[in-house]
Amino acid sequence: MSLINCKNVSFSYEGRTVISNLNFEVEKGQFVCIIGENGAGKSTLIKGILQLKNPSSGSIFLGDGLKEKQIGYLSQQTIVQRDFPASVFEVVLSGRLNNQGFLPFYKKSDKDYAKKQLEFLEIGDLKNRCYRELSGGQQQRVLLARALCAGRKLLVLDEPVTGLDPVMSAEMYRLIEKLNKKEDRTIIMVSHDIKEAVVYATHILHLGKGQLFYGLKDDYIKSEVGKFFLGGRMNDT
Ligand SMILES: Nc1ncnc2c1ncn2[C@@H]1O[C@H](COP(=O)(O)OP(=O)(O)OP(=O)(O)O)[C@@H](O)[C@H]1O
């Protein structure tokens, strides 16, 4: 059964439709990359998946027992977040708050889980450092660990490499791919970079004036829309 089932979905703001007729399903274990130019509706769709915005028509179903609280979300970082005066471990652990109900303290299992995520993302040594003193790339990894703590079933990443240099970006992509391949995490990632998307994703959702393509990465590369947007570059590499 699919984790996300998007059926005939359209979104609008104040009566103006910004994206219409989306139809796709995300199964467990997939790495879906949502691509499209500025204003195509990528962030709006993410809001819909997180159940923060209702479609103007159609429905987004969460399946396989997935609850909104089990979706880990990494948004684009704001300037205020960059200056957050807490330790790395506190930031990562705060991802568990969603799952706590009314009890405002962490259990041992929460702390163990947070430590495990730091180790998996190869930043265990940063645990006691102050978050605001880290580099942009380190901060982004910490926020990824926080998102992993927030949701085990589905990870939603909105432009996770924005502001990072090419080396840091490649490092982030490597870790995200490791989460998908080694931990079997289901991932939905928004990206501007089509070339990177086709390297790491299993599936591509391309938004333009509507849904231009949804399916396997390899089929995307062979498709008319894929060929057009990749400009034949995949065949050159
Ligand atoms: N809160 C809002 N109120 C009104 N219009 C909005 C709002 N948020 C987004 N829009 C409009 O909806 C359309 C889709 O925006 P959205 O941010 O989802 O696109 P995007 O593909 O994520 O763009 P980008 O790549 O620039 O982040 C745009 O025309 C945008 O101006």
The ligand as an SDF file (V2000), in Angstrom:
LIG
                    3D

 31 33  0  0  0  0  0  0  0  0999 V2000
    0.9610   32.1540    0.4390 N   0  0  0  0  0  0  0  0  0  0  0  0
    0.7780   32.3760   -0.8610 C   0  0  0  0  0  0  0  0  0  0  0  0
   -0.1810   33.2450   -1.2830 N   0  0  0  0  0  0  0  0  0  0  0  0
   -0.4040   33.4760   -2.5960 C   0  0  0  0  0  0  0  0  0  0  0  0
    0.2810   32.8760   -3.5950 N   0  0  0  0  0  0  0  0  0  0  0  0
    1.2500   32.0060   -3.2420 C   0  0  0  0  0  0  0  0  0  0  0  0
    1.5490   31.7160   -1.8710 C   0  0  0  0  0  0  0  0  0  0  0  0
    2.5650   30.7960   -1.8270 N   0  0  0  0  0  0  0  0  0  0  0  0
    2.8890   30.5310   -3.1140 C   0  0  0  0  0  0  0  0  0  0  0  0
    2.0960   31.2550   -3.9560 N   0  0  0  0  0  0  0  0  0  0  0  0
    2.1450   31.2140   -5.4370 C   0  0  0  0  0  0  0  0  0  0  0  0
    1.9520   29.8660   -5.8410 O   0  0  0  0  0  0  0  0  0  0  0  0
    2.7850   29.5480   -6.9480 C   0  0  0  0  0  0  0  0  0  0  0  0
    3.6180   28.3020   -6.5830 C   0  0  0  0  0  0  0  0  0  0  0  0
    4.5190   28.6850   -5.5360 O   0  0  0  0  0  0  0  0  0  0  0  0
    5.4910   27.6320   -4.8470 P   0  0  0  0  0  0  0  0  0  0  0  0
    6.2600   28.3640   -3.7990 O   0  0  0  0  0  0  0  0  0  0  0  0
    4.7180   26.4400   -4.4300 O   0  0  0  0  0  0  0  0  0  0  0  0
    6.4370   27.2410   -6.0760 O   0  0  0  0  0  0  0  0  0  0  0  0
    7.8650   26.5330   -6.0540 P   0  0  0  0  0  0  0  0  0  0  0  0
    7.8680   25.5910   -7.2210 O   0  0  0  0  0  0  0  0  0  0  0  0
    8.1310   25.9540   -4.7090 O   0  0  0  0  0  0  0  0  0  0  0  0
    8.8200   27.7680   -6.3350 O   0  0  0  0  0  0  0  0  0  0  0  0
   10.3690   27.9860   -5.9170 P   0  0  0  0  0  0  0  0  0  0  0  0
   11.1550   27.0370   -6.7490 O   0  0  0  0  0  0  0  0  0  0  0  0
   10.5970   29.4170   -6.3060 O   0  0  0  0  0  0  0  0  0  0  0  0
   10.5040   27.7490   -4.4370 O   0  0  0  0  0  0  0  0  0  0  0  0
    3.6010   30.8000   -7.2420 C   0  0  0  0  0  0  0  0  0  0  0  0
    2.9670   31.4860   -8.2990 O   0  0  0  0  0  0  0  0  0  0  0  0
    3.5140   31.6120   -5.9710 C   0  0  0  0  0  0  0  0  0  0  0  0
    3.5770   32.9870   -6.2410 O   0  0  0  0  0  0  0  0  0  0  0  0
  1  2  1  0
  2  3  1  0
  2  7  2  0
  3  4  2  0
  4  5  1  0
  5  6  2  0
  6  7  1  0
  6 10  1  0
  7  8  1  0
  8  9  2  0
  9 10  1  0
 10 11  1  0
 11 12  1  0
 11 30  1  0
 12 13  1  0
 13 14  1  0
 13 28  1  0
 14 15  1  0
 15 16  1  0
 16 17  2  0
 16 18  1  0
 16 19  1  0
 19 20  1  0
 20 21  2  0
 20 22  1  0
 20 23  1  0
 23 24  1  0
 24 25  2  0
 24 26  1  0
 24 27  1  0
 28 29  1  0
 28 30  1  0
 30 31  1  0
M  END
$$$$
